[in-house]
């Protein structure tokens, strides 16, 4: 294992991305997201994705030098057209306007359209909360989740994230797929030769399976059955229909090096906590205290471990270092 600092991870990511065609400012925004994922232990959204970013930059599947188009069609509505570039870059360009709109109107929405996968959705709602606003986000992905009782994928893992600001740090933060598990956990289990738990996926016949290869030939299932399926559909409507981006059904594998651009959407709600009441912080604190007073219980996102040094597999670090060094 390689013990890599967060600065080393970010620098490696910037170098790899720029050497494969990303504009320096775009590479910086994507590298910041990779750094944050590794810092919080979200390995699936960190360096694990960097190789595919580079290969897709080289093939043109993601546009690394486009300038997002940011508009404000209505007082409380901001839209960032990513133009098939990285979602991190489009969000960065649009966030100041969205924050201003929320503070002017009490509530605002930010639609990111025609973007590359955003990987960690909570990375974006964290930034909204850092401005003192409640951030809620939705996105969709390539089709891997079948409806309850079905065997063919119709929507993506379709995450939902929410971050609630607190006096010094987020009072609450959660970011989860509406599928029973992230697809990356199944691909990682297959690579490691491990089985998966029942309840994660079905095979091509719609039968529950513990075989990751059979799961990859079948589909994931929603967390909580019909309840999770409903949340996944809600994310699909907001991410695809509201932004004018593609349905999950029309997106190829997110990590495939070639193919049409992802063209995915993300939809964010920005809420000013002081719009309706001065009691917001007190009401949130009441719930936080009721949970934290119970041994073994915690509010989502509370006391998240944040690493300063990350252990990275030798093979992965060597591969990514080669990508960063390539002229």
C-alpha positions as CSV (number, residue, x, y, z in Angstrom):
1,X,0.0,0.0,0.0
2,X,1.0,3.6,-0.7
3,X,0.5,6.1,2.1
4,X,-0.6,9.2,0.1
5,X,-1.4,12.6,1.5
6,X,-4.5,14.5,0.4
7,X,-2.3,17.0,-1.3
8,X,-0.5,14.2,-3.2
9,X,-3.8,12.8,-4.3
10,X,-5.1,16.1,-5.5
11,X,-1.8,16.9,-7.4
12,X,-1.8,13.5,-9.0
13,X,-5.4,13.9,-10.1
14,X,-4.8,17.4,-11.6
15,X,-1.7,16.1,-13.5
16,X,-3.5,13.1,-14.9
17,X,-6.6,15.1,-16.0
18,X,-4.7,17.9,-17.6
19,X,-2.4,15.6,-19.5
20,X,-5.5,13.9,-21.0
21,X,-7.1,17.1,-22.1
22,X,-8.8,18.8,-19.2
23,X,-8.4,22.6,-18.9
24,X,-6.5,23.4,-15.7
25,X,-9.5,25.0,-13.9
26,X,-11.6,22.0,-14.8
27,X,-9.0,19.5,-13.7
28,X,-8.7,21.4,-10.4
29,X,-12.5,21.2,-9.7
30,X,-12.6,17.5,-10.5
31,X,-9.4,16.8,-8.4
32,X,-11.0,18.6,-5.4
33,X,-13.9,16.2,-5.6
34,X,-11.6,13.2,-5.8
35,X,-9.6,14.5,-2.8
36,X,-12.8,15.0,-0.7
37,X,-14.0,11.5,-1.6
38,X,-10.7,10.0,-0.4
39,X,-10.7,12.2,2.7
40,X,-14.0,10.8,3.8
41,X,-13.4,7.2,2.9
42,X,-15.7,7.2,-0.2
43,X,-13.3,5.1,-2.2
44,X,-15.7,4.4,-5.0
45,X,-16.0,8.1,-5.9
46,X,-12.3,8.9,-5.4
47,X,-9.2,7.6,-7.2
48,X,-11.1,4.6,-8.3
49,X,-12.7,6.8,-11.0
50,X,-9.7,8.7,-12.1
51,X,-8.5,6.3,-14.8
52,X,-11.9,6.3,-16.5
53,X,-12.0,10.1,-16.4
54,X,-8.7,10.1,-18.3
55,X,-9.7,7.5,-20.8
56,X,-12.9,9.3,-21.5
57,X,-11.1,12.6,-21.9
58,X,-8.9,11.0,-24.5
59,X,-11.8,9.4,-26.4
60,X,-13.9,12.6,-26.2
61,X,-16.7,11.0,-24.2
62,X,-16.3,13.8,-21.7
63,X,-15.3,17.3,-22.9
64,X,-12.5,18.6,-20.7
65,X,-12.2,22.2,-22.0
66,X,-15.7,23.4,-22.5
67,X,-17.1,26.5,-20.6
68,X,-20.4,25.7,-19.0
69,X,-23.3,28.1,-19.9
70,X,-24.9,29.5,-16.7
71,X,-28.3,31.2,-17.0
72,X,-31.0,32.4,-14.5
73,X,-34.3,31.8,-16.4
74,X,-36.4,32.9,-13.3
75,X,-35.5,34.7,-10.1
76,X,-35.2,31.5,-8.1
77,X,-33.9,29.2,-10.8
78,X,-30.4,28.8,-12.1
79,X,-29.3,26.4,-14.8
80,X,-25.8,25.3,-15.8
81,X,-25.5,23.6,-19.2
82,X,-22.3,21.5,-18.8
83,X,-22.1,20.9,-22.5
84,X,-21.1,17.3,-22.0
85,X,-18.2,18.4,-19.7
86,X,-17.6,17.5,-16.0
87,X,-20.4,18.2,-13.5
88,X,-18.0,19.5,-10.9
89,X,-17.0,22.3,-13.3
90,X,-20.6,23.2,-14.2
91,X,-21.6,23.3,-10.6
92,X,-18.7,25.5,-9.6
93,X,-19.5,28.0,-12.2
94,X,-23.2,28.1,-11.2
95,X,-23.1,27.9,-7.4
96,X,-22.5,31.6,-6.7
97,X,-25.6,32.5,-8.7
98,X,-27.7,29.8,-7.0
99,X,-26.6,30.9,-3.5
100,X,-27.5,34.5,-4.4
101,X,-30.9,33.4,-5.7
102,X,-31.6,31.4,-2.5
103,X,-30.7,34.3,-0.3
104,X,-32.8,36.7,-2.3
105,X,-35.9,34.5,-2.6
106,X,-35.6,32.1,0.4
107,X,-35.6,29.1,-1.9
108,X,-33.8,28.4,-5.2
109,X,-33.1,25.5,-7.5
110,X,-30.0,24.7,-9.5
111,X,-30.3,22.4,-12.5
112,X,-27.1,21.0,-14.0
113,X,-27.8,19.6,-17.5
114,X,-25.9,17.5,-20.0
115,X,-23.1,16.6,-17.6
116,X,-20.7,13.8,-16.9
117,X,-21.4,11.7,-13.8
118,X,-21.1,13.7,-10.6
119,X,-19.9,10.6,-8.6
120,X,-20.4,11.8,-5.0
121,X,-23.6,13.8,-4.9
122,X,-23.0,14.8,-1.3
123,X,-19.9,16.6,-2.3
124,X,-22.1,19.3,-3.9
125,X,-24.7,19.5,-1.1
126,X,-21.9,20.1,1.4
127,X,-20.9,23.2,-0.6
128,X,-24.4,24.5,-0.4
129,X,-24.5,24.0,3.3
130,X,-21.2,25.7,3.7
131,X,-23.0,28.9,2.5
132,X,-25.5,28.5,5.4
133,X,-28.2,26.9,3.2
134,X,-29.9,23.5,3.3
135,X,-28.8,21.6,0.3
136,X,-30.8,18.7,-1.3
137,X,-29.6,17.0,-4.4
138,X,-30.7,14.4,-6.9
139,X,-29.1,12.7,-9.9
140,X,-29.5,9.7,-12.1
141,X,-27.1,7.2,-13.7
142,X,-26.8,4.4,-16.2
143,X,-29.7,1.9,-15.9
144,X,-28.8,-0.8,-13.4
145,X,-31.9,-1.0,-11.1
146,X,-35.0,-3.2,-11.9
147,X,-38.5,-2.4,-10.6
148,X,-39.8,-4.6,-7.8
149,X,-40.8,-7.9,-9.4
150,X,-38.9,-7.2,-12.6
151,X,-35.6,-8.3,-14.0
152,X,-34.7,-5.5,-16.5
153,X,-33.0,-2.3,-15.4
154,X,-35.1,0.8,-15.9
155,X,-33.4,3.5,-13.7
156,X,-29.9,4.1,-12.3
157,X,-28.8,4.0,-8.7
158,X,-30.2,7.5,-8.6
159,X,-28.7,9.0,-5.4
160,X,-30.3,11.5,-3.1
161,X,-28.2,13.7,-0.8
162,X,-29.0,16.3,1.9
163,X,-26.7,18.5,4.0
164,X,-28.1,20.7,6.8
165,X,-25.9,23.5,8.0
166,X,-24.9,23.9,11.6
167,X,-23.2,26.5,13.7
168,X,-19.6,25.2,13.0
169,X,-20.1,22.1,10.9
170,X,-23.0,20.4,9.1
171,X,-25.6,19.3,11.6
172,X,-26.7,16.5,9.3
173,X,-25.4,15.0,6.1
174,X,-26.4,11.9,4.1
175,X,-25.7,10.7,0.6
176,X,-27.1,7.4,-0.5
177,X,-28.1,5.5,-3.6
178,X,-31.7,4.6,-3.8
179,X,-30.5,1.1,-4.9
180,X,-29.7,-1.4,-2.2
181,X,-26.1,-0.9,-2.9
182,X,-23.8,1.1,-5.2
183,X,-22.9,-0.7,-8.5
184,X,-19.2,-0.2,-7.7
185,X,-19.5,-2.5,-4.7
186,X,-20.6,-5.4,-6.9
187,X,-17.8,-4.8,-9.5
188,X,-15.3,-4.6,-6.7
189,X,-16.7,-7.9,-5.2
190,X,-16.3,-9.5,-8.7
191,X,-12.7,-8.3,-9.0
192,X,-11.9,-9.7,-5.6
193,X,-13.6,-13.0,-6.2
194,X,-16.1,-12.5,-3.4
195,X,-19.8,-13.2,-3.2
196,X,-22.4,-10.5,-2.4
197,X,-25.2,-10.5,0.2
198,X,-28.7,-11.5,-0.8
199,X,-30.9,-8.5,-1.3
200,X,-28.4,-6.5,-3.4
201,X,-29.3,-7.8,-6.9
202,X,-31.2,-10.2,-9.1
203,X,-29.9,-12.3,-12.0
204,X,-31.2,-12.2,-15.6
205,X,-34.2,-14.2,-14.6
206,X,-35.2,-11.8,-11.8
207,X,-34.1,-14.2,-9.1
208,X,-32.1,-13.1,-6.0
209,X,-28.4,-13.9,-6.3
210,X,-25.1,-13.8,-4.3
211,X,-23.0,-14.1,-7.5
212,X,-21.6,-10.7,-8.5
213,X,-21.2,-11.9,-12.1
214,X,-24.8,-13.0,-12.3
215,X,-25.8,-9.7,-10.7
216,X,-23.9,-7.7,-13.4
217,X,-25.9,-9.7,-16.0
218,X,-29.1,-9.0,-14.2
219,X,-29.9,-5.8,-12.2
220,X,-29.7,-4.2,-8.8
221,X,-32.8,-3.8,-6.6
222,X,-34.0,-0.8,-4.8
223,X,-33.3,-0.3,-1.1
224,X,-36.5,-1.0,0.9
225,X,-38.4,-2.5,-2.0
226,X,-41.2,-0.2,-3.3
227,X,-40.2,2.6,-1.0
228,X,-36.7,2.9,-2.4
229,X,-38.1,2.4,-5.9
230,X,-40.3,5.5,-5.4
231,X,-37.3,7.6,-4.3
232,X,-35.4,6.4,-7.3
233,X,-38.2,7.4,-9.6
234,X,-38.4,10.8,-7.9
235,X,-34.7,11.3,-8.5
236,X,-35.1,10.3,-12.2
237,X,-37.9,12.9,-12.7
238,X,-35.9,15.7,-11.1
239,X,-32.5,14.9,-12.6
240,X,-33.6,14.0,-16.2
241,X,-37.0,15.6,-16.8
242,X,-36.5,18.9,-14.9
243,X,-33.1,19.5,-16.3
244,X,-33.8,18.3,-19.9
245,X,-31.0,15.7,-19.6
246,X,-31.1,12.1,-20.5
247,X,-33.1,9.3,-18.9
248,X,-31.1,6.6,-17.1
249,X,-32.3,4.3,-19.9
250,X,-30.3,6.2,-22.5
251,X,-26.9,6.2,-20.7
252,X,-24.2,3.6,-21.4
253,X,-21.9,2.3,-18.7
254,X,-20.5,5.2,-16.7
255,X,-16.9,4.0,-16.8
256,X,-16.7,2.7,-20.4
257,X,-13.9,4.6,-22.2
258,X,-15.9,5.1,-25.4
259,X,-19.4,5.9,-26.4
260,X,-21.7,8.9,-26.3
261,X,-21.3,11.5,-23.6
262,X,-23.2,10.7,-20.4
263,X,-25.4,13.8,-20.7
264,X,-26.8,13.3,-17.2
265,X,-28.5,15.9,-15.0
266,X,-28.3,16.9,-11.4
267,X,-31.0,18.9,-9.6
268,X,-30.4,20.8,-6.4
269,X,-32.7,22.7,-4.0
270,X,-31.2,25.5,-1.9
271,X,-33.2,26.5,1.1
272,X,-32.5,29.5,3.4
273,X,-33.2,28.2,7.0
274,X,-34.3,31.6,8.2
275,X,-37.0,32.2,5.6
276,X,-39.9,31.1,7.7
277,X,-38.8,30.9,11.3
278,X,-36.0,31.8,13.7
279,X,-36.3,28.4,15.4
280,X,-34.6,26.4,12.7
281,X,-31.3,25.7,14.6
282,X,-33.2,24.9,17.8
283,X,-35.5,22.4,16.1
284,X,-32.6,20.7,14.4
285,X,-30.6,20.7,17.6
286,X,-33.5,19.1,19.5
287,X,-33.4,16.1,17.2
288,X,-29.6,15.9,17.1
289,X,-29.5,15.8,20.9
290,X,-32.2,13.2,21.2
291,X,-30.2,10.9,18.9
292,X,-26.7,11.6,20.2
293,X,-27.9,11.0,23.8
294,X,-28.5,7.4,22.9
295,X,-25.4,5.2,23.2
296,X,-24.5,3.7,19.8
297,X,-26.8,6.0,17.8
298,X,-25.8,9.0,15.7
299,X,-27.1,11.5,13.3
300,X,-26.1,10.8,9.7
301,X,-22.8,12.6,8.9
302,X,-22.0,13.4,12.5
303,X,-18.3,13.0,13.5
304,X,-17.4,11.6,10.0
305,X,-13.8,10.3,10.0
306,X,-11.7,12.6,7.8
307,X,-8.3,11.2,6.8
308,X,-5.1,13.2,6.2
309,X,-3.2,10.3,4.8
310,X,-4.9,7.6,2.6
311,X,-3.8,4.1,2.0
312,X,-3.9,3.4,-1.8
313,X,-3.3,0.0,-3.4
314,X,0.2,-0.2,-5.0
315,X,-1.2,-1.3,-8.3
316,X,-3.7,1.6,-8.5
317,X,-1.2,4.3,-7.5
318,X,1.3,3.0,-10.1
319,X,-1.3,3.0,-12.8
320,X,-2.5,6.5,-12.0
321,X,1.0,7.8,-11.6
322,X,1.7,6.6,-15.1
323,X,-1.3,8.4,-16.4
324,X,-0.2,11.6,-14.7
325,X,3.3,11.3,-16.1
326,X,2.3,10.5,-19.7
327,X,3.3,13.4,-22.0
